[in-house]
Amino acid sequence: MIDRTKEQIIAFSKLKISEITKLKVDEIDENVEFFSLGLDSVKALFVLQELEEYLDIEINPLVFWNHPTISSVSEYLLKLK
């Protein structure tokens, strides 16, 4: 896993979510559930793939179900180190 901070993971996640939902990055709250941000399961998988590349790890797709916000996913991913 590439060493990243929680803030870096959050910023990257917001950028990727912004790209696919057309929300502005500064409109995305890391404590709001993914589906409330306009992510469906297909869009969530896109973000997951981007995070895998960004962090150079494999991530179980259920992570978005078990950790339904950007903040909670970021905390989970940091524990994988």
C-alpha positions in Angstrom: 0.0 0.0 0.0 1.2 3.4 -0.9 1.5 5.6 2.2 -1.3 8.2 2.2 -2.9 10.3 4.9 -6.6 10.3 5.7 -6.8 13.8 4.3 -5.2 12.7 1.0 -7.6 9.7 0.7 -10.5 12.0 1.4 -9.4 14.6 -1.2 -8.8 11.9 -3.8 -12.2 10.3 -3.1 -14.0 13.7 -3.4 -12.2 14.4 -6.7 -13.3 11.0 -8.2 -16.8 11.3 -6.9 -17.0 14.8 -8.3 -15.9 13.5 -11.7 -18.7 11.0 -11.9 -21.5 12.9 -10.2 -20.7 16.3 -11.5 -20.9 17.7 -7.9 -18.3 20.3 -7.1 -15.6 19.0 -4.9 -16.3 21.6 -2.2 -20.0 20.5 -2.2 -19.1 16.9 -1.2 -19.3 16.2 2.5 -17.1 13.3 3.6 -19.7 12.4 6.3 -22.6 12.0 3.9 -23.5 8.5 2.7 -22.3 7.6 -0.8 -25.8 7.0 -2.1 -26.9 10.4 -0.9 -24.1 11.8 -3.0 -25.5 10.2 -6.1 -23.4 7.0 -6.2 -25.1 3.8 -7.2 -23.3 0.5 -7.1 -21.7 0.9 -10.5 -20.4 4.3 -9.8 -19.2 3.2 -6.4 -17.2 0.4 -8.1 -15.5 3.0 -10.3 -14.5 5.0 -7.2 -13.3 1.7 -5.6 -11.1 0.9 -8.7 -9.6 4.4 -8.6 -8.8 4.0 -4.9 -7.2 0.7 -5.5 -4.9 2.2 -8.1 -4.2 5.3 -6.0 -3.3 3.2 -2.9 -1.9 0.2 -4.8 -4.0 -2.3 -2.9 -7.0 -4.6 -3.5 -10.2 -3.4 -1.7 -13.2 -5.6 -1.1 -16.2 -4.1 -2.8 -18.3 -4.5 0.3 -16.2 -1.8 1.9 -18.6 0.9 0.7 -21.5 -1.1 2.2 -19.8 -1.5 5.6 -18.3 2.0 5.6 -20.9 4.2 3.8 -19.1 7.5 3.9 -15.8 8.9 2.5 -14.6 9.5 6.1 -15.3 6.0 7.3 -13.8 4.3 4.2 -10.7 6.5 4.6 -10.3 5.4 8.2 -10.8 1.7 7.3 -8.2 2.0 4.5 -5.6 3.5 6.8 -6.0 0.5 9.1 -5.0 -1.8 6.2 -1.4 -0.6 6.3 
